[in-house]
Amino acid sequence: MANKQIVKNFIQSELVKDKARSSLQDNDNLIEAGVIDSLGIMKLVTYLEETFSISISDDELIPDNFETIDAISAFLVSKQQ
């Protein structure tokens, strides 16, 4: 399974409060849509670090890296290089 799909599955199963919002698109703004908040970002960061064996520093915890599934996927690619 591609990294993007792994991230999307986690967000949909663990962070989406309204399960009816299963039509989450890769470019939907997760923060503005209320899908993810500061606690959700911390949960996501822990998941990403454990799942992909990466380390995310405090200065990388910026909205640009976590706004969309596409942004998270691109961030993961940069961390894995």
N, C-alpha and C positions, 0 to 999 in steps of 0.2 A: 504494500500500500504506500502511496506517495506521502511524503511529509505533510503536504497541504491537507490531504484527506484525513490523516491522523489527527491533525490539529482541529480540523472542522468537526470531526466526530467527538473529540473531547469537549469542545465548546458547546456543541448541541446537547450532549448528554449531561455535562456537569455544570455549565454556567448559564444556559438559557433558562430563565425563570418560567417563561410562558412556553410550554412545550408545543403550543400551536404554531410557534414561530420556527417550524422545521424547514421553512423555505429560505433559510439564511443563505445569502449570496456571498461569494468570495470577496466582493468589493463593498459590502455593507459596512458602514461605520459602526463598529461594535460599541464604542463609547457613547456616541450620540444616541444610538438606538436603545441604550440602557441594558444591553446584553451583558456588558462587562463593566464592573466598577473597580475601585482600588483593591478591594478584597479579592475580586475575581482575577485581577491581573496578578496578584501574588500567588493565587492558586495555579494560574496558568504558567507562571514563571517556574514554580516548583515542578510542575508536570513536564515542562519543556527541558529543564535541566536534567531530570531523572530519565526521561524517555530518550533524549538525543545526546546524552553525555556531554552537555555543554555547561559553561558557567556564564551567568548573566550578571554583569556588574551594575551597581546602582546608577551610574551615569548612562546606562543603556535603557533604563526604565523610563523612556519618554513615549508620549502618545504616538509619535510617528511609527514606532516599532510594533505597536499593538492595536492600531486603529481598525485594521481590517484583517481578514484571513490572508489576503494577498500580502499585506505588509508583514505579518508574522512569518509567513512562508519565506519571503525574501530575507528577513532578518535571520531566520534559521540557516539559509543557504550561506549567508555571509559569516555566520558563526562556525559553520562546518568546514570552511575553506582554510 
